[in-house]
Amino acid sequence: MARGERRRRAVPAEGVRTVERAARGGPGRRDGRGGGPRSTAGGVALAVVVLSLALGMSGRWVLAWHRARRAVTLHSAPPVLPADSSSPAVAPDLFWGTYRPHVYFGMKTRSPKPLLTGLMWAQQGTTPGTPKLRHTCEQGDGVGPYGWEFHDGLSFGRQHIQDGALKLTTEFVKRPGGQHGGDWSWRVTVEPQASGTSAIPLVSLFFYVVTDSNEVLIPEVGSKGQLKFISGHTSELGDFRFTLLPPTSPGDTAPKYGSYNVFWTSNPGLPLLTEMVKSRLNSWFQHRPPGASPERYLGLAGSLKWEDRGPSGQGQGQFLIQQVTLKVPFSIEFVFESGSAQAGGNQVLPRLAGSLLTHALESHAEAFRERFEKTFQLKEKGLSPGEQALGQAALSSLLGGIGYFYGQGLVLPDMGVEGSEQKVDPALFPPLPLFTAVPSRSFFPRGFLWDEGFHQLVVQRWDPSLTREALGHWLGLLNADGWIGREQILGDEARARVPPEFLVQRAVHANPPTLLLPVAHMLEVGDPDDLAFLRKAFPRLHAWFSWLHQSQAGPVPLSYRWRGRDPALPTLLNPKTLPSGLDDYPRASHPSVTERHLDLRCWVALGARVLTQLAEYLGEAEVAAELGPLAASLEAAESLDELHWAPELGVFADFGNHTKAVQLKPRPPQGLVRVVGRPQPRLQYVDALGYVSLFPLLLRLLDPNSSRLGSLLDILADSRHLWSPFGLRSLAASSSFYGQRNSEHDPPYWRGAVWLNVNYLALGALHHYGHLEGPHQARAAKLHSELRANVVGNVWRQYQATGFLWEQYSDRDGRGMGCRPFHGWTSLVLLAMAEDY
């Protein structure tokens, strides 16, 4: 940062020196002589010209430098959440949690330098060489299905994981107390999938603790290498103790014989934990239960002697892992006890283990079921027990996918000239925390801006305080201009999962402002705590919306254009528009500044409406006066028709430099390349019937008496276009882009598949218009009922068949596609079942 700053600062200095030399008549004079009137006049004229050029260059540099600095400067509005909002003193109930969504099971503190715990496991002897070590959720590792049966987002969870012949159940419960977040306990149960265990080899579980700095861990070992406990101390946690209890039979107190190995070293870096353990599983040991034949297993060849540990750099932290190897079935409990919780009363609290833990887990499970039915009323609505279980799993896996991240993102500043070739290095954003749900634990275990708005629609129905916490953190990412990066890659663990080309966020790229959807729900419900939160959040919400409205303005008034479309490369059928969230949805075939994007205009219209309502409620008269007319103009039928109604297509559409005569054709040795035929591109409405066409309906911008509403219902309900037995297609089956690859290596994404987030918006809109008097009321209500049955029915069938919620679903046969599990916005199936829009 410092070197780059000095290098850029040299530019205007050099410009000033050039002007000074010219003014002095120095280098640059053609004749080498001086003194005469002509040469003096020429020198002055040259000086004026050079001075003008230098000042222009200097002015452009100053502007560029200013933009670059603002891109990585935090917004000046008061923060929504206090700086210590994640501390155990302020939010003790949330301090510990399953905030590592990318691992199968683990917990950490909400802290910049957290104490982390986790679980790995391996089936011994199933493959030659090192056994397959399970730790992080991966798409292709053969594990699954897996997901949370119950998770309340706060203090309790139960997860099931299938791994070949094994079934693992991971459970945790927290017990409040003291000043440091209280106690918690795990129970991990390993059983065979089917009856009979003779064919199942030994299983090793690995329980580990990681520190990120100079915190102290002191292990005490018992006989046969078993850890009695790990004691420790940190400034945030005070004194604490971990205890790994002896294994037992499931649901019983009968002890099971286990073999133990331990390894203690410096923290190699969180992304390297799995590989470090794999590399250390290189020694054979004997598992010798009394009265049984010994069996070999690969174990950690380490010790707890201080001198045997690896070198520990200053502030590097420690990594301590205990391996327990035994025969299935079995249960093991891992207990964390806070010193301040134990010292908080007149008597020592009993350890949260054994029958006490069983009772706590059962009590929490029953409380979850009761609260779930009270909140969503699925049983009362007549849904089957299986569908109710699907709803519980959808909510629980979304809550169990909430993570706490801390770090610095990489930002490429907006240099003010679109398509400029000016080279600018990415800069580091200030270090910040983010408390957020994630779309997918296996594939997208990090924060995504437009996904999070949909996530919080589900979360806020269950626990509005979690939504306030998440929105407060997202608004804390606002830069000085009001921009929030659409993908948040914070910390080493998150960064290790992202391809390098996607690490940098561009400060001119927007994303749909879906955080305003839960904000609108807050306004509608009117909970006092929500309204108090919105009062604090208002300056940042306003700044964020203002940036979107201004930075994405289109070529004519009240039009908008997504910045950041891909360039028209010869290998792309249709350049993608990643900032829109709809990625490869077809836009104008030839990107240009003349484009008008219908979905973006509708998002801005929604934002203007919500911010106007919020400003009016809060008494912010000046903002209401500013945004009210904008909202009215954007929702005016005449304006929407003028810019986006395509008479020749009979629908709303994008506008731009476009031709349908594009296709990918093989051209050795390049492979597939784009060929443009006739007619050549011209300025026109874009013939790409699909989700974008529906946005005035989806965001409820149309008058219930509008004839345009009827036209959109016609398109929506037509099986030749968007209607399928499994939900609404993202792109009409009649489109020339339907099901088409975008490049040789880029299969179709938003080109026909059924997506739950947009189908949820459609259900909400149909429900809305089905309750408003008008010529389309009855039809909207009927379509709502039919679409809900299609969407919910298909998600339920696929869940029965695979055990997963999926990223998208085929419009042809309903099968789940894309990544899995996808417990992000696909969890909206719960609100569809509850008819809660």
C-alpha positions in Angstrom: 0.0 0.0 0.0 2.7 2.5 1.0 4.9 1.8 -2.1 1.9 2.1 -4.4 0.8 5.4 -2.8 4.3 6.9 -3.2 4.4 5.8 -6.8 1.1 7.5 -7.6 2.1 10.6 -5.7 5.1 11.0 -8.0 2.9 11.8 -11.0 1.8 15.3 -10.2 5.2 16.2 -8.9 6.7 15.3 -12.3 4.0 17.4 -13.9 4.9 20.4 -11.8 8.6 19.9 -12.7 7.8 19.8 -16.4 5.9 23.1 -16.1 8.8 24.7 -14.1 11.3 23.6 -16.8 9.1 25.0 -19.6 8.6 28.2 -17.8 12.3 28.6 -17.3 12.9 28.0 -21.0 14.8 24.8 -20.1 14.9 21.5 -22.1 12.5 21.3 -24.9 13.5 24.6 -26.8 14.0 23.8 -30.5 16.7 26.3 -31.3 18.9 26.1 -28.2 19.1 29.9 -28.1 17.3 32.3 -25.8 16.6 35.9 -25.1 14.7 37.3 -28.2 11.1 38.4 -28.3 10.0 35.5 -30.5 11.6 32.9 -28.3 10.3 34.5 -25.2 6.7 34.6 -26.6 7.1 31.0 -27.8 8.4 30.0 -24.4 5.5 31.6 -22.6 3.0 30.0 -25.1 4.6 26.6 -24.6 4.6 27.1 -20.9 0.9 27.9 -21.0 0.1 24.8 -23.1 2.3 22.5 -21.0 0.8 24.0 -17.8 -2.7 23.3 -19.0 -1.8 19.7 -19.9 0.0 19.2 -16.6 -2.9 20.6 -14.6 -5.3 18.4 -16.5 -3.2 15.3 -15.9 -2.7 16.3 -12.3 -6.5 16.9 -11.9 -7.2 13.5 -13.4 -4.7 11.9 -11.1 -6.1 13.6 -8.0 -9.6 12.4 -9.0 -8.4 8.9 -9.5 -6.5 8.9 -6.2 -9.6 10.2 -4.5 -11.8 7.5 -6.0 -9.3 4.8 -5.0 -9.1 6.0 -1.4 -12.9 6.2 -1.1 -13.3 2.7 -2.4 -11.4 1.3 0.7 -12.6 3.9 3.2 -15.4 3.1 5.6 -18.6 5.1 5.4 -18.9 8.0 7.9 -22.4 7.2 9.1 -22.7 6.0 12.6 -22.4 2.2 12.8 -25.6 0.2 13.2 -24.0 -2.1 15.7 -21.5 -1.1 18.4 -17.9 -2.1 17.9 -18.1 -4.7 20.7 -21.5 -6.1 19.5 -20.0 -9.6 19.0 -18.3 -9.7 22.4 -19.4 -12.1 25.2 -20.1 -9.1 27.4 -22.7 -7.7 24.9 -24.0 -10.8 23.2 -23.1 -13.8 25.4 -25.7 -16.1 23.8 -24.1 -15.7 20.4 -20.5 -15.7 21.4 -20.0 -19.5 20.7 -21.7 -21.1 17.7 -21.3 -23.4 14.7 -19.9 -20.4 12.8 -17.6 -22.6 10.5 -20.2 -23.6 7.9 -17.6 -25.1 5.6 -16.6 -27.9 8.0 -18.9 -30.8 8.8 -18.8 -30.0 12.5 -17.0 -27.3 14.4 -17.5 -24.3 16.6 -15.8 -21.0 17.1 -16.1 -17.7 18.9 -17.3 -14.5 17.3 -13.9 -12.9 17.5 -11.2 -11.5 15.2 -8.8 -14.1 16.7 -11.2 -16.9 17.6 -10.7 -20.1 19.5 -11.8 -22.8 17.1 -12.9 -26.4 17.6 -13.6 -29.1 15.0 -14.1 -32.7 14.2 -12.5 -34.9 11.6 -13.1 -38.6 11.0 -11.8 -41.5 8.9 -12.8 -45.1 8.3 -9.7 -47.2 8.8 -8.7 -49.8 6.2 -11.3 -49.1 3.6 -8.8 -48.1 1.0 -5.1 -48.7 0.5 -2.8 -46.0 2.0 -4.0 -43.1 4.1 -7.7 -43.4 5.0 -10.1 -40.8 3.6 -10.1 -38.0 6.1 -13.4 -36.1 6.3 -13.3 -32.5 7.6 -14.4 -29.8 5.2 -17.7 -30.0 3.2 -16.9 -30.9 -0.4 -19.0 -31.5 -3.5 -17.2 -34.6 -4.7 -16.1 -36.4 -1.6 -19.0 -38.9 -1.6 -20.3 -37.8 1.8 -24.0 -37.3 2.0 -26.7 -36.5 2.4 -26.0 -34.4 5.4 -27.6 -31.5 7.2 -29.2 -30.2 10.4 -32.4 -31.9 11.5 -32.7 -29.3 14.3 -30.8 -26.0 14.8 -32.2 -23.1 16.7 -29.6 -20.6 15.6 -28.5 -20.0 19.1 -27.9 -22.8 21.6 -28.8 -26.3 20.2 -28.4 -28.4 17.1 -28.6 -32.0 15.8 -27.1 -33.0 12.5 -27.0 -36.3 10.5 -24.2 -37.2 8.1 -24.1 -40.3 5.9 -20.6 -41.5 4.9 -20.8 -44.7 3.1 -21.7 -47.5 5.5 -21.6 -45.0 8.4 -24.1 -42.7 9.9 -22.8 -39.9 12.1 -25.0 -37.8 14.4 -23.4 -34.6 15.7 -25.2 -32.7 18.5 -24.4 -29.7 20.6 -26.1 -27.7 23.4 -25.0 -24.5 25.1 -25.5 -23.6 28.7 -25.5 -19.9 29.6 -23.6 -18.6 32.6 -20.6 -16.4 33.6 -19.1 -13.6 31.7 -17.6 -15.4 28.7 -20.4 -17.1 26.8 -21.1 -20.0 29.1 -20.5 -23.8 28.7 -21.2 -26.2 25.8 -21.1 -29.9 25.1 -20.9 -32.1 22.0 -22.1 -35.6 21.4 -20.9 -37.5 18.4 -22.5 -40.8 17.7 -21.3 -43.2 15.0 -23.5 -46.1 13.9 -23.8 -48.3 10.8 -26.3 -47.3 8.2 -27.7 -50.9 8.2 -28.0 -53.5 10.8 -24.9 -55.6 11.5 -21.4 -54.1 12.1 -19.1 -57.0 11.2 -18.1 -55.5 7.8 -17.3 -52.0 9.2 -13.7 -51.5 10.1 -12.3 -49.3 12.8 -13.3 -45.6 12.8 -11.1 -42.8 14.0 -12.6 -39.5 15.3 -10.3 -36.5 15.6 -11.3 -33.7 18.0 -9.2 -30.6 17.8 -8.7 -27.1 19.3 -6.9 -24.3 17.4 -5.8 -20.9 18.8 -5.0 -18.1 16.5 -2.5 -16.1 18.5 -0.7 -16.2 21.8 -3.4 -17.9 23.8 -2.3 -20.6 26.2 -3.3 -24.3 25.9 -2.2 -26.7 28.6 -3.0 -30.4 27.9 -2.9 -33.0 30.7 -2.6 -36.6 29.5 -3.7 -39.7 31.3 -2.9 -43.4 30.7 -2.6 -44.8 27.2 -2.3 -41.4 25.6 -5.8 -40.2 26.5 -6.1 -36.5 27.2 -7.7 -35.9 30.6 -8.4 -32.4 29.7 -7.1 -29.2 28.0 -7.0 -26.1 30.1 -6.4 -22.7 28.7 -6.9 -19.0 29.0 -7.6 -16.1 26.6 -8.5 -12.5 27.3 -12.0 -13.0 25.8 -12.7 -16.4 27.4 -10.9 -16.2 30.7 -10.0 -19.6 32.1 -11.6 -22.6 30.4 -11.3 -26.4 30.1 -12.0 -28.9 27.4 -12.6 -32.5 28.4 -13.0 -35.5 26.0 -14.9 -38.1 27.8 -14.4 -41.9 27.3 -16.6 -43.4 24.6 -19.7 -45.4 25.4 -22.3 -47.4 23.5 -25.0 -45.1 22.0 -27.8 -44.3 24.4 -26.0 -46.1 27.1 -23.3 -45.6 29.8 -21.5 -48.9 29.0 -17.9 -48.0 28.2 -16.3 -48.8 24.9 -12.6 -49.5 24.5 -10.8 -46.8 22.5 -7.2 -46.3 21.3 -5.8 -42.9 21.6 -3.2 -40.8 19.7 -2.4 -37.1 20.2 -0.6 -34.4 18.2 0.3 -31.0 19.3 2.0 -28.4 17.2 2.0 -24.8 16.1 -1.0 -23.6 14.0 -0.1 -24.2 10.4 -2.9 -21.9 9.2 -6.5 -22.9 9.1 -6.7 -23.9 5.4 -3.8 -26.3 6.0 -5.2 -28.3 9.0 -6.6 -31.2 6.9 -3.4 -31.7 5.0 -1.3 -31.5 8.1 -3.3 -34.3 9.8 -3.2 -36.4 6.6 0.6 -36.1 6.4 0.9 -37.2 10.1 -1.3 -40.3 9.7 1.8 -42.3 8.8 2.4 -44.7 11.6 0.7 -48.1 12.4 -0.7 -48.8 15.8 -2.5 -51.7 17.4 -6.1 -51.4 18.7 -6.3 -54.1 21.4 -9.7 -54.3 23.2 -9.6 -56.8 26.1 -10.6 -60.3 24.9 -10.6 -59.4 21.2 -8.1 -59.8 18.4 -5.9 -56.7 17.7 -6.5 -54.6 14.6 -4.1 -52.3 12.9 -4.9 -48.6 12.3 -3.0 -45.5 11.1 -2.6 -43.0 13.8 -1.0 -39.7 14.7 2.6 -40.2 15.8 2.9 -37.2 18.1 3.3 -36.4 21.7 2.5 -33.8 24.3 6.1 -33.0 25.2 6.8 -29.3 24.7 10.1 -30.0 23.0 8.5 -32.3 20.4 6.2 -29.6 19.0 7.0 -27.8 15.8 8.5 -24.4 15.9 5.9 -21.8 17.0 6.3 -18.3 15.6 5.2 -15.3 17.6 1.4 -15.0 17.5 1.1 -18.2 15.4 -1.1 -20.1 17.7 -1.4 -23.8 18.6 -3.1 -26.8 17.1 -3.9 -29.7 19.5 -5.7 -32.8 18.2 -6.8 -36.0 19.9 -7.5 -39.1 17.8 -9.8 -41.8 19.2 -10.1 -45.1 17.3 -12.6 -47.8 18.1 -15.4 -50.1 16.7 -18.9 -48.8 15.8 -21.4 -48.2 17.2 -20.3 -45.6 19.8 -20.8 -42.1 21.2 -18.2 -39.7 22.5 -18.8 -36.4 24.3 -16.6 -33.3 24.2 -17.2 -30.7 26.9 -16.2 -27.1 27.2 -16.4 -25.5 30.6 -16.0 -21.7 31.2 -14.2 -20.8 34.4 -16.5 -17.8 35.0 -19.6 -20.0 34.5 -18.4 -22.4 37.1 -17.5 -19.7 39.5 -20.7 -17.8 39.0 -22.7 -19.4 41.8 -22.4 -20.8 45.2 -22.0 -24.4 44.0 -20.1 -26.0 41.1 -22.3 -26.7 38.2 -22.5 -30.4 37.2 -20.7 -31.3 34.0 -23.1 -31.1 31.0 -22.6 -34.7 30.0 -24.2 -38.2 30.2 -27.8 -38.2 31.3 -27.7 -34.5 31.9 -26.7 -33.8 28.3 -29.3 -36.3 27.0 -32.0 -34.5 29.0 -30.8 -31.1 27.7 -30.8 -32.3 24.1 -34.2 -33.8 24.3 -35.7 -30.8 26.0 -34.3 -28.5 23.3 -35.5 -30.7 20.5 -39.1 -30.7 21.9 -38.9 -26.9 22.4 -37.8 -26.5 18.8 -40.7 -28.6 17.5 -43.3 -26.6 19.5 -41.8 -23.3 18.5 -41.6 -24.4 14.8 -45.3 -25.3 14.6 -46.3 -22.1 16.5 -44.2 -20.0 14.0 -45.0 -21.7 10.7 -48.2 -23.7 11.4 -47.4 -26.4 8.8 -49.3 -29.1 10.7 -52.3 -26.8 11.0 -52.2 -26.2 7.2 -52.4 -29.9 6.6 -48.9 -30.7 5.5 -47.7 -34.2 6.0 -45.2 -35.2 8.8 -42.6 -35.7 6.1 -43.2 -32.2 4.6 -43.0 -30.8 8.2 -39.7 -32.5 8.6 -38.5 -30.9 5.3 -39.5 -27.5 6.6 -37.6 -28.1 9.9 -34.5 -29.2 8.0 -34.7 -26.2 5.6 -34.8 -23.8 8.5 -32.2 -25.7 10.6 -29.7 -26.1 7.8 -30.0 -22.4 7.0 -29.4 -21.4 10.6 -26.6 -24.0 10.9 -25.0 -22.4 7.9 -24.6 -19.0 9.6 -20.9 -18.1 9.8 -18.8 -15.5 11.5 -16.0 -14.2 9.3 -13.3 -11.6 9.9 -10.7 -10.2 7.4 -10.0 -7.9 4.6 -11.5 -8.0 1.2 -9.8 -7.1 -2.0 -11.3 -4.1 -3.9 -10.7 -2.7 -7.3 -11.6 1.0 -7.2 -14.0 2.6 -9.7 -11.8 4.9 -11.8 -14.7 6.7 -13.3 -14.2 5.7 -16.9 -16.1 2.6 -17.9 -13.9 0.2 -19.9 -10.9 2.3 -19.1 -7.5 0.6 -19.7 -6.0 2.5 -16.8 -4.2 -0.1 -14.7 -5.0 0.0 -11.0 -3.9 -2.5 -8.4 -6.6 -3.9 -6.0 -6.5 -2.5 -2.5 -7.3 -4.1 0.8 -10.5 -3.1 2.5 -10.3 -2.4 6.2 -10.5 -5.5 8.4 -14.2 -6.1 9.3 -16.4 -8.9 10.7 -19.4 -10.4 9.0 -22.1 -12.5 10.6 -24.1 -14.0 7.7 -25.8 -17.1 6.4 -24.2 -18.8 3.4 -25.7 -20.2 0.2 -24.0 -23.6 0.3 -21.7 -25.1 2.9 -19.9 -27.2 0.3 -19.6 -24.8 -2.6 -20.3 -21.2 -1.5 -19.4 -21.1 2.2 -19.2 -17.3 2.4 -21.4 -14.2 2.3 -23.2 -13.2 -0.9 -25.1 -9.9 -0.9 -28.2 -10.7 -2.9 -28.5 -14.2 -1.5 -28.5 -12.8 2.1 -31.7 -10.8 1.6 -33.6 -14.0 0.7 -31.9 -15.9 3.6 -33.1 -13.3 6.1 -36.7 -13.5 4.9 -36.7 -17.0 6.5 -34.5 -16.2 9.5 -36.5 -13.2 10.6 -39.7 -15.2 10.9 -37.8 -17.5 13.4 -35.6 -15.0 15.2 -35.8 -11.3 14.3 -32.8 -10.6 16.5 -30.6 -12.7 14.3 -31.7 -10.8 11.2 -30.9 -7.5 12.9 -27.5 -8.8 13.7 -26.8 -10.0 10.2 -28.2 -6.8 8.5 -26.1 -4.7 10.9 -23.0 -6.5 9.9 -23.7 -6.2 6.2 -24.3 -2.5 6.5 -21.0 -2.2 8.4 -19.3 -3.1 5.1 -20.4 0.1 3.4 -17.6 2.1 1.9 -17.4 5.9 1.7 -19.5 6.0 -1.5 -22.2 3.7 -0.2 -21.1 0.5 -2.0 -21.1 -3.0 -0.6 -19.2 -5.7 -2.3 -21.4 -8.5 -3.7 -19.2 -11.3 -2.5 -17.5 -11.2 0.9 -14.3 -13.3 1.1 -13.0 -12.6 4.6 -10.3 -14.6 6.3 -7.9 -17.3 5.3 -10.4 -20.1 5.4 -12.8 -18.3 3.1 -10.1 -17.1 0.8 -8.7 -20.6 0.4 -12.0 -21.8 -1.1 -12.3 -19.1 -3.9 -10.6 -19.2 -7.3 -8.1 -16.2 -7.6 -10.1 -14.6 -10.4 -13.1 -14.1 -8.1 -11.2 -12.7 -5.1 -11.3 -9.1 -6.2 -14.6 -7.1 -5.9 -15.1 -4.2 -8.2 -16.4 -1.0 -6.6 -18.5 -0.1 -9.6 -20.4 -3.4 -9.6 -23.8 -3.5 -7.9 -26.0 -6.4 -6.8 -29.8 -6.7 -6.4 -30.6 -4.8 -3.1 -32.5 -7.8 -1.6 -31.6 -6.7 2.0 -34.5 -4.3 1.5 -36.9 -7.3 1.4 -36.5 -8.1 5.1 -36.4 -4.4 5.8 -39.9 -4.1 4.2 -41.1 -7.0 6.3 -39.8 -5.2 9.4 -41.8 -2.1 8.5 -44.9 -4.2 7.8 -44.8 -6.1 11.1 -43.8 -3.1 13.2 -42.0 -4.9 16.0 -40.6 -2.2 18.3 -37.1 -3.7 18.4 -37.0 -3.9 14.6 -38.2 -0.3 14.3 -35.5 0.9 16.7 -33.0 -1.0 14.6 -34.2 0.6 11.4 -33.8 4.1 13.0 -30.1 3.3 13.5 -29.8 1.7 10.1 -31.5 4.4 8.1 -28.5 6.6 7.2 -26.6 3.6 5.9 -29.6 2.1 4.0 -30.2 5.5 2.4 -26.5 5.8 1.5 -26.5 2.3 0.0 -29.7 3.0 -2.1 -28.4 6.4 -3.2 -25.2 4.8 -4.5 -27.2 2.1 -6.4 -29.6 4.7 -7.9 -26.8 7.0 -9.0 -24.0 4.6 -10.0 -26.2 2.4 -12.1 -28.1 5.1 -13.9 -28.9 4.3 -17.5 -28.7 6.3 -20.8 -32.0 8.1 -20.3 -33.8 9.3 -17.2 -35.4 6.6 -15.1 -33.4 3.9 -16.9 -30.7 1.8 -15.3 -27.9 -0.4 -16.5 -25.9 -3.0 -14.6 -22.2 -2.1 -14.7 -19.8 -4.9 -15.1 -21.1 -7.0 -18.0 -18.5 -9.3 -19.6 -16.9 -8.0 -22.7 -18.0 -9.5 -26.0 -15.4 -12.2 -26.3 -15.5 -14.5 -29.3 -16.0 -17.5 -27.1 -19.2 -16.3 -25.4 -22.6 -16.8 -26.8 -24.0 -13.9 -24.7 -21.7 -11.9 -22.4 -22.7 -12.5 -18.8 -24.0 -10.0 -16.3 -22.8 -11.3 -13.0 -23.7 -8.2 -10.9 -27.4 -8.8 -11.7 -27.3 -12.1 -9.9 -28.8 -13.8 -13.0 -25.3 -14.5 -14.4 -25.9 -15.9 -17.9 -29.5 -14.8 -18.4 -29.5 -13.4 -22.0 -29.1 -9.7 -22.4 -28.4 -7.5 -25.4 -26.1 -9.6 -27.6 -23.6 -6.7 -28.0 -22.9 -4.9 -24.7 -23.1 -1.1 -24.9 -23.8 1.9 -22.8 -27.2 2.2 -24.5 -28.6 -0.8 -22.5 -31.7 -0.4 -20.3 -32.1 -3.3 -17.8 -35.6 -4.0 -16.7 -34.8 -6.0 -13.6 -32.5 -3.3 -12.2 -35.1 -0.6 -12.8 -37.6 -2.7 -10.8 -35.1 -3.2 -8.0 -34.5 0.5 -7.8 -38.2 1.1 -7.8 -38.6 -1.3 -4.9 -35.8 0.5 -3.0 -37.3 3.9 -3.6 -40.6 2.7 -2.3 -39.2 1.0 0.9 -36.9 3.9 1.7 -39.7 6.4 1.2 -41.9 4.4 3.6 -39.1 4.2 6.1 -38.3 7.9 5.9 -41.9 8.8 6.4 -42.2 6.6 9.4 -39.0 8.0 10.9 -40.0 11.6 10.2 -37.1 12.1 7.8 -39.0 14.6 5.8 -36.1 15.7 3.5 -35.4 12.2 2.4 -39.1 11.4 2.0 -39.4 14.5 -0.2 -36.4 13.4 -2.3 -37.3 9.7 -2.8 -41.1 9.9 -2.8 -41.3 11.5 -6.3 -38.6 9.1 -7.6 -40.7 6.1 -6.3 -43.8 7.5 -7.9 -42.0 8.0 -11.2 -40.5 4.6 -11.3 -43.9 2.9 -10.5 -45.8 5.0 -13.0 -47.2 2.8 -15.8 -46.5 5.3 -18.5 -42.8 5.5 -17.7 -42.4 1.8 -17.4 -44.2 1.3 -20.7 -42.2 3.9 -22.5 -38.8 2.4 -21.6 -39.5 -1.3 -21.3 -42.7 -2.4 -22.9 -41.9 -4.2 -26.2 -45.1 -4.2 -28.3 -43.6 -6.6 -30.9 -42.9 -9.1 -28.1 -46.0 -8.4 -25.9 -43.9 -8.3 -22.7 -41.6 -6.0 -20.8 -38.0 -6.4 -21.9 -34.4 -5.1 -21.7 -33.3 -2.7 -24.4 -29.9 -2.6 -26.2 -27.8 -3.4 -29.2 -29.1 -6.8 -30.0 -29.6 -9.5 -32.5 -31.0 -13.1 -32.1 -28.7 -14.3 -34.9 -25.9 -15.5 -32.7 -24.7 -19.0 -32.1 -21.7 -21.1 -31.0 -20.1 -23.1 -33.7 -17.0 -25.3 -33.7 -13.9 -23.8 -35.2 -10.8 -25.8 -34.7 -8.4 -25.3 -33.0 -10.2 -22.6 -30.9 -13.2 -24.8 -30.1 -16.6 -23.2 -29.9 -16.7 -19.6 -31.1 -19.6 -17.1 -31.5 -20.8 -16.5 -35.0 -23.1 -13.5 -35.7 -25.4 -13.8 -38.7 -28.1 -11.7 -40.0 -29.9 -9.5 -39.1 -27.0 -7.6 -37.7 -27.4 -6.1 -34.2 -29.3 -2.9 -33.8 -30.9 -1.0 -31.0 -34.1 -2.8 -30.0 -35.9 -4.7 -27.3 -34.2 -7.9 -26.3 -36.2 -11.0 -27.1 -35.3 -13.1 -24.0 -38.6 -14.1 -22.3 -38.0 -15.3 -18.8 -37.5 -14.1 -15.2 -36.4 -10.6 -16.2 -39.7 -10.1 -18.1 -41.7 -10.8 -14.9 -39.9 -8.3 -12.7 -42.7 -5.7 -12.7 -45.0 -8.5 -11.5 -42.4 -10.1 -9.1 -41.8 -6.9 -7.2 -45.5 -5.9 -7.3 -45.1 -2.7 -9.2 -48.2 -3.1 -11.4 -51.6 -1.8 -10.6 -54.1 -4.7 -10.1 -56.2 -3.3 -12.9 -53.3 -3.1 -15.4 -53.7 -4.9 -18.7 -50.0 -5.5 -18.5 -50.6 -7.7 -15.4 -52.9 -9.9 -17.5 -50.3 -10.2 -20.2 -47.6 -11.3 -17.7 -50.0 -13.9 -16.2 -50.6 -15.2 -19.7 -46.9 -15.7 -20.2 -46.3 -17.1 -16.8 -49.0 -19.7 -17.1 -48.1 -20.9 -20.6 -46.2 -24.2 -20.7 -44.6 -23.2 -24.0 -42.9 -20.4 -22.1 -42.4 -20.3 -18.3 -44.8 -22.8 -16.7 -43.5 -26.2 -15.9 -44.8 -29.0 -13.5 -41.9 -28.1 -11.2 -42.0 -24.4 -11.0 -41.4 -21.4 -13.3 -38.5 -21.7 -15.7 -35.8 -19.1 -15.7 -36.0 -18.8 -19.5 -38.8 -19.6 -21.8 -38.7 -23.0 -23.5 -39.5 -21.0 -26.7 -36.3 -18.9 -26.4 -33.4 -19.5 -28.8 -31.2 -19.3 -25.7 -33.1 -21.9 -23.8 -30.7 -24.6 -22.5 -27.8 -23.2 -24.5 -24.2 -23.3 -23.3 -22.6 -19.9 -22.9 -19.2 -21.2 -23.9 -17.5 -24.5 -24.5 -16.8 -24.8 -20.7 -19.8 -22.9 -19.4 -23.1 -24.9 -19.2 -26.5 -23.1 -19.0 -27.3 -21.7 -15.5 -30.2 -19.2 -15.7 -31.4 -20.5 -19.0 -34.4 -22.7 -18.1 -33.7 -24.2 -14.7 -36.2 -23.6 -11.9 -34.9 -21.4 -9.1 -36.6 -21.1 -5.7 -35.8 -17.5 -4.9 -37.6 -16.2 -8.0 -40.4 -18.7 -7.7 -40.9 -17.5 -4.1 -41.2 -13.9 -5.4 -43.7 -15.1 -8.0 -45.7 -16.9 -5.3 -45.7 -13.7 -3.2 -46.8 -11.6 -6.1 -49.6 -14.0 -7.1 -50.8 -14.2 -3.5 -50.7 -10.4 -3.4 -52.7 -9.8 -6.6 -55.0 -12.7 -5.6 -56.1 -10.6 -2.6 -56.6 -7.3 -4.4 -59.8 -6.5 -6.3 -59.4 -6.3 -10.0 -60.0 -8.2 -13.2 -57.0 -10.6 -12.6 -57.8 -11.4 -8.9 -59.3 -14.9 -9.4 -56.7 -16.0 -11.9 -53.8 -14.8 -9.8 -55.2 -16.7 -6.8 -55.6 -19.9 -8.9 -52.1 -19.6 -10.3 -50.7 -19.1 -6.8 -52.3 -22.3 -5.6 -51.1 -24.4 -8.6 -47.6 -22.9 -8.6 -47.2 -23.5 -4.9 -48.3 -27.2 -5.3 -45.8 -27.6 -8.1 -42.8 -26.0 -6.3 -43.4 -27.5 -2.9 -44.2 -30.9 -4.3 -41.1 -31.1 -6.4 -38.7 -29.9 -3.7 -40.3 -32.5 -1.3 -39.9 -35.3 -3.8 -36.3 -34.5 -4.6 -35.6 -34.2 -0.9 -37.1 -37.7 -0.3 -35.0 -39.1 -3.1 -31.7 -37.5 -2.4 -31.8 -36.0 1.2 -30.7 -32.6 -0.2 -32.0 -29.2 -1.0 -30.5 -28.2 -4.4 -29.3 -25.0 -6.0 -31.8 -25.3 -8.9 -34.2 -27.9 -10.3 -34.7 -29.2 -13.8 -37.7 -27.8 -15.6 -37.8 -31.1 -17.6 -38.0 -33.7 -14.9 -37.7 -31.8 -11.7 -34.4 -33.4 -10.6 -32.0 -31.4 -8.3 -29.1 -29.7 -10.1 -26.2 -27.5 -9.4 -24.5 -27.7 -6.0 -25.8 -29.4 -2.9 -26.6 -29.0 -0.2 -28.0 -25.6 -1.1 -29.6 -24.5 2.1 -29.5 -20.8 1.2 -32.5 -19.4 -0.7 -33.9 -22.9 -1.4 -34.9 -22.8 2.2 -37.7 -20.4 1.0 -39.6 -23.6 0.4 -40.5 -23.4 4.1 -42.2 -20.0 3.6 -44.0 -21.3 0.5 -45.4 -24.2 2.6 -46.4 -21.7 5.3 -47.9 -19.3 2.6 -45.9 -16.5 4.3 -44.9 -13.9 1.8 
